[in-house]
Amino acid sequence: MRLGIDFGTCFSSAALIADGNLVRVKDPIKHGYSFPSSVYAEPDNNFLVGYGAEFKRNIEPQRYCSEFKRNLGSDTPYQLGERQLMPEQLVAEILAKLRTEADKIINYGYETLKNAVITVPATYQNFTKSLMQRAAENAGFEDVQLLPEPVAAAIYSAKKYDIKDGEIILVYDLGGGTFDSTLIQKLGATAYKLLGIPVGDSHCGGIDFDREIYIDFNKNCSESFRELLKPQQLTKQAYIARSSVAEICRDIKHQLSENNQAETQVILTGQIEHYKLSRKTFNGLIAPYINKTIQLCDKLVVTNANLSWEKVDRILMVGGSCHIPYIQQVLKQKFQRPIYIIDEPDLAVCLGAAIHAKKLDDEQTKYKNKTQNKSQVTPQPTKYFDNIEEKNLKLERNEQVNKPPKNQQSTNSSNNTKEQAEAFYQEGLRSIKLGNYQAAANSLWHTILLNDTKTDAYLYRGFATFCLGDALEAIRHCERVIKINPNVSDTYVCRGLAYIAESKYDQALKDFNQAITIDDNKGGYLGRCVTYTFLNQHKSAISDYKHLQNVAHTFDTNGYNRAIVKTFKGDRTTILEYLKKASQAYLIELKS
């Protein structure tokens, strides 16, 4: 028997099929079906997970952690009390808790679940997938299969709606911490084909909406209460105040899904703070996030999949944040396509994973019956994507394909691997020069799989992923390079660009300054010029602009001026596009 798991930024859930019934795993404290994705490290090295952690968060806040899904793949550990823990270690604690509670359902503890289907965002790279796989193994699972979250949602919705073979579905998945959108075509009962490259934003979800309400509360509360909410206030009273307000912000958001106005109050040490928020104001607060999801969906359909919106048969809305009426209204207005809000949108992914898990179990049983006296072999996972995905998998496992005899392996293996890695590397550079960033990202990833010590591959893949709009992935790649060699100026330029895309201008400025300090990098001057402009430090921006005119023959002043003018009018996309093109000229000096 396999357990279906949806590990989320804010909440996680699990389900399985027992005795033919779809059974949701129940939280043991509040008896709901969602477990907070939070961990509390006790002094005796035990962990409290879910609501157990939530109840302790105000006792010793420095032992509490949540929202670590966003940092899966980061090299920076979390400090929980006396312990330092990597994000994947915290993920393992959540998965282990779900497994423990699921064990109570099957035969009351006489057997344990060893196999699982765990969903992941469709935008996850192989490195992040491997971390999730490792976390599952550390949680006690032996056979783990990863399933894209939108595919899991589609599998569940196919049991609820009459989705016909050949239909094209846009899955709009907006959860507590991330947005993920995928275009898929149904091919059969449980088979789906990926159309176009999935898009997403790992910093767009319910917790970001809560933060906007928190900021609005902060602006409107009394001065004495505002002082408690400052992050630098480390007293226990300040921790409790911030925690209380954060919880109230979530309640306000939920109220506004049903009512046009929400009202509440915070009581702390005899002080009462009243707060009101209308649905109209709330819609305005979250509009920038929703507009970004709309732009990503449009890019997915029109650019990545090269389709018109008329070809999309329906939009499936998944994730807890889809309860917000404003989001439903905007999708209907913008795309004019049938909208389906899956019942239990916050559980649809784990339920789809459970259905798929049962299918895998059935396939394995059939295989056992057919082979009888032969050795048991685990069946291959159901294919959801087209031949491109299959080819990529073969490339990643090239050391297992067409292996030479053992007596030849030691002689040929190393040289062949290096040659293959170099071939992928050169192909990646050529693709960047041609502006084909997705092809570049794929080729350079294969380079890394074959030779993970080649730092240039991480650097240029970081640049390619920046150009594809995945700034966080670009930052992660650059940080790996810096950890190995902190003196490569182009790495700081690339990370600085990604910080600009994330609107983290102070961090971008530090990186560009570092690039200039190392070797007077022209890309550093261009990036710093743009950053100074965003920070309204116009004298410094003009100084760098004039310097580039004197020393950089490829500096496109007309293109830069047009991009900046549009930026002042609110269009940041143009300056980012300009930076991509300028980077190919001299910001990152590509090797031939």
N, C-alpha and C positions, 0 to 999 in steps of 0.2 A: 504494500500500500504506500502511496506517495502523498505527501502533504503539499498543497498549493499555498504559496506565500507571496504576499505583496508587501515588500519592505518600503515604507514611505518616509518622507522627510519628517512629518509631524506624527503620523499614525501608521501603524502596521496592522495587517490582518492576515488570517489564514483560514483555510477551509479544506475539507476532504469529502470524498464520497464513501459513505459507510452504509452497507446493506441497501445499496441502490439510492440512497438519499443524499442530497447535497447538504452537508453539515458545516455550519460556521463555528469556528473555535471561539469560545466565550472567555472574556476577561474575567479572572476570578474575583476581582474586587468590586467593580461597578456592574459586572454582568452584561456589558455590551459586547460588541464584536470588533471594536477597534482598540488597539493597545497603543498608548503614547510611545513614540520612539525616543524614549529617554532612559538614562541610566544614572544611578546614584551609587558611588563607591563608598561602602562602609569602612570604618577603620580596621575591621578584621579581615579585609580583602574580599569580603562577599559583595555581591552586586544586587541592588534592587532595580527592577526593570518595570517600565510602564507606570501604572498609577502608584505603585509602591515607591517609585522614584519621585513622582510628582508630589506625594504627600510629605516627602522629606526635603524638598528643594529649598524651603524657607528656613530650615533648621541649620544646615551648613551649605549655603549656596555654592561654595567652591568645590563641593563634591558632586555636583549635579551637572549633567550635560545633555543637550538635545540638539536636533537639527544637524547632526553630523553627517547625514547622507550627502549634503552639499559639498563636503570636503573629502569624500572618498577619493583616494588617489593622491591626497596631499602628503607631503613628507613631514608635516608639522604635527606633533602629538598634542593631545589634550591633557591638561593638568587637572586631575581629579584627586583632591586631597594630596596624599604623599605619592601617588602613582601617576606615571605618564602613559597614556594609552593612545594608540593610533586609531583613526576612524574605523578601520576594518575590524579591530578588536571589539569596539563598541557595537558594531553591526552584529558580530557573532553573539553577543549577549542577548540582543533582541531576538535573533533567530532561535537561540537555545530556549528562550522563554516560550516562544510560540510552539516549539516542538514539545516542551514539557506539558503545556496545557492541552495540546492535541493528543498526547499519549493517554490522557485521562479519558478521552472519548472512546478509544479502541481497547476493549477488553479490560478496562480499569487497571492498567498498569502491568498486565501480564506480558505484554510485548511492547516494543518501542518502535517508533517510526525512524527508519534509516534512510529513506529516499525522499526527495523533494523536487518540486518544480518551483523555481523562484523567479519572479518577474523583475525585469530591469528596464530602464528607459531605452527606447529604440536608438537614442543618440549615444549610448554608452560605447566607448572605444574598447578594444580588446583588453587593454591594461586594466581598466576599471572592472570589466567583466571578470577578469582573473582574480581580482581582489574580492569580489562578491563570492566567487566559487570557493576561495580559501576561507572566507568567513563562515560559509555554510559548513565546510568540512570541520572547522574548529568548533562549530556548534553541535557536532555529532552526527551530521549526515554523511552518508557514504557515497550514494549515487545522486548527483545534483545536476539538473538540467535547467538552463536559463531560457526564459521565454520573454520576448518583447512585450512590454505592458500593453501597447495598443492591440496587439494580436490577442492577448488574453481577454481584453475587453470585447473584441469582436467575436471571439468564441462564445462568450457568455451572452452577448446580445443576439447572436444567431439563434439561440434557443428561445428568445423572447419575441423577436421580430422576424418577419418573413423576408430575410435577406437572400436574394436569389444568386445563383452562380453567375459570375461575370460582373456583378455590381461593384462599383468603385465607391469606397467609403473613406471619408476623412475622419480620423479619430482625433478629437480635440480633448486632450487630457490635461486638465488644470487641477492640480492637487494642492496640498498644503504648502509645498515648498518649490515645486518645479512645474514648468509647462512643457508638454511633449506633444508633438503633432506628427502623425504618420498617415500616408495615403496608401491604402491597401485595396487589392481586388480579390474578391472571393472566387476561388477556383473549384472548390468542392466542399464537402461536408465540414471538414476542419482544415482545409488548406487555403492559404492566403499568399498572394504575391505582393511584394513591396514595390511601389511605384515612386520613383524619385528618392532623393536622399532625405531622411527624416530631419525635422528641425525641432529646436527646443530652446528653452532658457532655464538654466538651473537656479536662477534667482528671480523667479516669478511665480507666486502662489499665495495661498492664504496667509502665511506668516508675513509676507510683504504688505498685504492689505491691513493686517493687524498693526503693523508698524506705522502705516500712514494714519490710522486712527490714534495710535499712541502719540504721534507727533502733534496731531490736532488737539488732543487732550492736553498735552504739555503747553501748547500755546494759550489755552483758555483757562488753565487752573490758576490758583493763587500763587503768588511769588514764593511763599514759604513751602508749598507743596512742590513747586517746580524745582526748588533747591534739592529736595530729596530725590528727585528723578535724575539728577545729574549722574552720569556713569562713574565719575571720580569719587562720589560719595560711597564709602565702603562700610558704613555702619550697618548693623543688622536692621535697624528701622528703615534705612534707605533701600536695602535689599528687598524687604517685605513690601515697601511702597511700590517699587518697580514691578515686582512679581504680581502684586494685586492689580495694578493698572493694566499689565499685560493680559491678565485673565479677563478683566472687564472688557478690554478691547475685543477679545474673541467673542464674548457674549453680545456685545453691541453689534458686531458683524452678523451674528446669527439672528438677532432680533430683526435686523433690517432686511433679511430675506423674506420676512412675513409682514412687517409693518413699515409704514412710510416714515416713522420717526422712532428713535430709541432714546431712552433716558435711564440713567443710573446714578449711583453715588458711591463714593469711596469713603470709608470711615477708618481713620488711623489716628491713634492716640488722642481721641476726642475731637479730631479735626474732620469736618465733613466737606467733601468736594462733590458738587453736582455737575453732571455732564449730559449734554444733549447732542444728538447728531441726527440729521435728516438723511433719508435715502438719497435725495438729490445731491447733497454735499458729499456723501460717501461715494456716489458714482463718479463725482468729479475727482476725488482723491485717487481712485484706482484706474481712472481712464487711461493714463499713460501706459500702464501695464497691459491693459486689454488691447489697446491700439497696437502694442508691440506684438501680441499674439496674433492679431489680425494680419499684420505685415508678414509675419513668419508663415502663416497659413497660405497667404497669397504667393509668397516666394516658393513654397513647397509645390503648389499646384501648377502655377504658370511657368516658373523658371526651372525648378528641379525635375518636375514630371512632364513639362512641356504640354500641358493640357489646358483646356478652357474650363471654367467653372461649371458650364452646362454638362460636362462629362461626369461630374461628381453626383452620384445618385442620392447620397444622404450624408449628414454630419452626425456623428455619434459624440455626445458630450459625456465625458467621464471625469471622475475626481470630485472630491467634496466641494471645491469652490464653484462647481457648476450649479450649485443651489442658488447662487446670486442672480436675481432676475435681470439685472443690467447686462450681464454677459450674454444671456440668452437673447435679449433684445438686439444687442449689437451684432451678433452672429447672423440672426435672421435678416437684419437690415442690410448688412454688408454683402452677404453671399447669396441671398435669395434661394437657398437650398433647403430641403426638408430637414428639420432639426429633431433629433431623437435624444431625449435625456434618459439615459439608462436608469431604471429603478435601482435604488441602492448604489448610486454612482461612486460612493467611497468604498464599496465592497466588490464592485463588478470585476476588478482586475484579479483579486484573489479567487473569486468564484470561477472565473474563466481558467485560471491556473489549475484549480481543482478538477475541472472537467477535462482539461488536457492531461492531467496526471492520471486520471482514470483510464483515458484512452491508451496511455503508455503502458499501464498495468495490464490492460486487456491484450495489447499487442504482445507483451512479454509472455502472458499465459498461453496465447495461441502458438507462439514460437516454441514454448516448452512442450506443448502437446504434439507438435509436428516432429520435433527432434528426438523426443523420448530418451533414447539411450545415448544421444550425443551430448557433448559438453554444452553447458548453458552459456549462451552469448547474449549480452544485453542488446536489445534492438536499437537501431539508430534513431535519434529524435526525428519527429515528423518535420519535413522540410516545409517552410513557409515562404521562403524567398526563392528567387529565380536562380539560374545557373551561375550568375555572377557571384552570389554568396557562396555557392558550392566551390567555385574555383578559388575564392579567397581562402576558404578553410583549408583546401589542399595546399595552397602556398604557405600558410602558417604552419602546416605540419609537414613541410617538405622533407624533413629528416626521416619521416616515416614512409614516404612514397618512393618506390623504386630503389630501395636500399641495396647497395652492393653486398656481396658476400662479406662475412666478418673479417676475413683476412685482408680485404681491400679497404675496409672502412677507415681504419686509422690513417692510411696513406692518403686517401682521396677526400675524405669528409671535410677536413678543415679547409683545404684549398677551394673545394667546390662551394662551400658555404660563403667564404670570403668573396669569391667571384660573383655569386648570386647577389650578395648584399651590395656589392659595388654597382652591379648592373641596375638594381632597383634604385640605388642612390642617384646615379646619373640620370635615370629616367625621371625621378622626382624633380631634379633640378631643371631638366628640360621642360617639364610640365609647368613649373612655376614661371619660367621665362615666357611660355605661351599663354599664361593666365589661366591654365586649367588646374585650379587649386585642389579639386576633389581627387583628380588623378594623382596629383603630387602627394597629397596626404596619404593615399592608399599605397603608393610606391615606397614612400619614406617609412611608412609603418612596417612594411615587409622588410625593409633594411634593418629596422630596430629589432624585429623578431629574430633576424638572422645574426645580427651583431649589435647587441645592446650597449656596447662600449663606444660606438661611433657617435660622438656628441653632436657633430654637424647635422646628422639626420634628425635629432631632436630639435635642433635650432630651426632648420628649414621647415620641418613639419609644424613647429610652433607658428612660423610665419604663415604657412598654408592654412592652418586652422583659424588663425586670426582673419585671414581674407575670406574664409567661409562663414565668419560670424561667430565662431566659438572662442571667445576671448579667454574664458577660464581654462580651456584645454591648452591654449597657447601659453598662458602663464605657467601651467604645470610643466610643460615641456621646457620652457626657459629656466625654470627653477632647477630642473634636473641637470641642465648644462652648467649653471652657476655653481651647483654643489660640487661638480667634478672639476671645473675650471672657472674661477671667478674673474678671469682677466680677458674674456672675449667680449669686446665692446658691442658687437652686433646683437648679442643676447639681450643686453640691457635695452637696446633700441627696440627689439621685437617685444619684449615684455612691456616696455613703455607704451607702445602702440596698443597693446591689449588693455592696459590700464586706462588709456584714453577712451577706448570703446566701452569700458565699464564705468566711465565718468569718475575715475579715481585719479584726479589730476595731481594731487600732492605726491602720490606714489610714482606717477608717470614722470613728474619733474625730477625726482631723485634718480630714476633710472637713466634719463637722458643726460643729466649732469655727470653720472658715473661713466657713461659711454664717451662723453667729451673728455673727461679726465684721463681715461685710459689711452686713447689715441686720436683725440680731436675728431671723432667720428662725425661726418657730415649729416648722417641720419639723426644723430643726437641733436644737432642744431635745428634740423627741420622739426623733429618731434617736440623739442623744447619751445620753438617758436609757436607751434599750434597750442601747446599747453599754456604758455603765457597768455595767449589770446583768450582761452577759456577762463583763465583766472583773472582776466581784466588787467593784467600787468602789461599794458600796451607799449610802454617805452622799451622794456626788455624784449618784447616780441619784435619790435621794429629793428632793434640792434641785431638780433639773430637773422632777421630777414635780409638786412644789408650785408651781413657776413656771408650768407649763402649766395647772394648775387655776385660777390667778389670771388669766391673760391669754388663754387659748384657750377660747372658749365651745364649740367643737366637740370638745373633748378628751373622748373616751369612756373615763372612768376604769374603769368596770366591764369593758368589753371588754379594756382594757389589763391589768387585774389578772388576769382569767381567762387571758389569753395568757401572762403571765409565770409564773403558777402551773404551767401546762402545760409551759412551757419548762424549769422546774426539774425536772420529771418526765421530761425528755428529749425532749419534743416541740417542735422548733424551727419546725415548719411553721405552727403556730397563730400565733406572733408575726409571721411573715412575712405571713400572710394579713391579720392586723390592720393591719400597716403599709401594705399595699396600700390598704385601705379608708380608713385615716386620711389617706393621701396625697391621695386624691381630695377630701377635705374641706378641708385647708389646707396639707398638706405641699408640694404643687405647686399653686399657685393657677392653675387653668385659665382661659384667656381664652374669653370667649363670642364 
